[in-house]
Amino acid sequence: RRAGYYGRVVPPMMVAGLTLRLGDRGRMHLAVPLPPDYTDVRNAGHAIEWFDAVYVGDRLVLQQRLTDIVAKRGKNGIGVFITRETEFRRAGEERVLAIVRQTTLRRPPFRVSD
């Protein structure tokens, strides 16, 4: 509190990791309809913007949405980049505390040719 905070601050990565606790609701990028062989899923980017601290005891509301879907041809075929955004707010407040942007690459598994 001497440093200007009104409570104990939650570590930022712990807050960002809350999306993993949402189960299937936090994995909307896997619900995008793609051919059945697009089973290789990789992290293609992650960014976090912080606007205010989150404190122990805060009740948070998370809002997720898909913001971009782009297909690109690479040396292993066509990959689909899916970007989703999660906004974090304190319950009952409109002000955004943080925005997490995550991009996932989905593609067919890499096959070594004989």
C-alpha positions, 0 to 999 in steps of 0.5 A: 500500500505504501507503493500506491496500490490498494491491495495485494497485486495478483501476478500478471501471468496468473491473470492471463492464465485464467483463460486456460481454466475456462475449459472448452469456452476458452478454446474457441479457436478449436471450434473454427470449422477446418478440414479434419486433418488440421490437427497440428495446433501451435502458438503463433503469438501472444501479447498482453496489454495492461491498463490497471492492476488486478488485486487479490479478491477482485471478481473478474469478468472475461469476454472473448471473441475471435478477431481474425482468421487468415489462411497462408501457404507455407512450405508445409501447405496451408496453415490457418492463423486464428487470433482471439482476444480476451478482455478482463474487467472487474465485475460491475465495472466497464473499464478494461483491466487487460487485453490478451491477444493470442494467435494460434496456427492450425495446420495438417501434421508435417509429413516427411516425404520418402 
